[in-house]
Each structure stands twice: as C-alpha cells, then as structure tokens.
C-alpha cells in the first residue's frame, strides 16, 4: 500500500490504527482499529459528521475501545 497516495488525514488514521493494534498487542489491524482511529481523530471528517448527526463521539470511541479489548492478543 502506498501511503503517499492517501490524504494526510487518511495517513494519520492508518498510522493511528497501527498504533492502537500494537498498544493492545494485536497481531493484525482490523476495521475496529480503523474505526476507532477515525472516530477519535481530531479535526477529522468522520467525527465532524457524527457530531452533526448528534452522535456522542466520545461514547462511540469508548464503545469501540471496549470491543477492541475483546480481541485476543
């Protein structure tokens, strides 16, 4: 995958997904890692859209983290 072809925010989200997976001792990056990175990204499009839809982004981020912790190490 050529990261330089992605937007800066996309690159940040992918890198954050990897950081989350490593921090939780996971062997692979899943959709949950990417979702958590996108939802919690400062100034990101996803969190902005969710907030406009009256979604509690903080709670969603916590819920995603809870699910991530269920993944075997």
VENLINBEL-V982691 format. One record per pair of residues at least 6 apart in sequence whose C-alpha atoms are under 6 Angstrom apart, sorted by the first residue. I is the first residue (numbers start at 1). GAP is how many residues later the second one is. D is the distance in whole Angstrom. If there is no record, write none. Layout:
BEGIN
I_GAP_D ; I_GAP_D
END
This chain:
BEGIN
13_24_5 ; 13_25_6 ; 16_21_6 ; 17_16_5 ; 17_17_5 ; 17_20_6 ; 21_8_6 ; 25_48_5 ; 26_47_5 ; 36_25_6 ; 36_28_6 ; 39_8_5
END
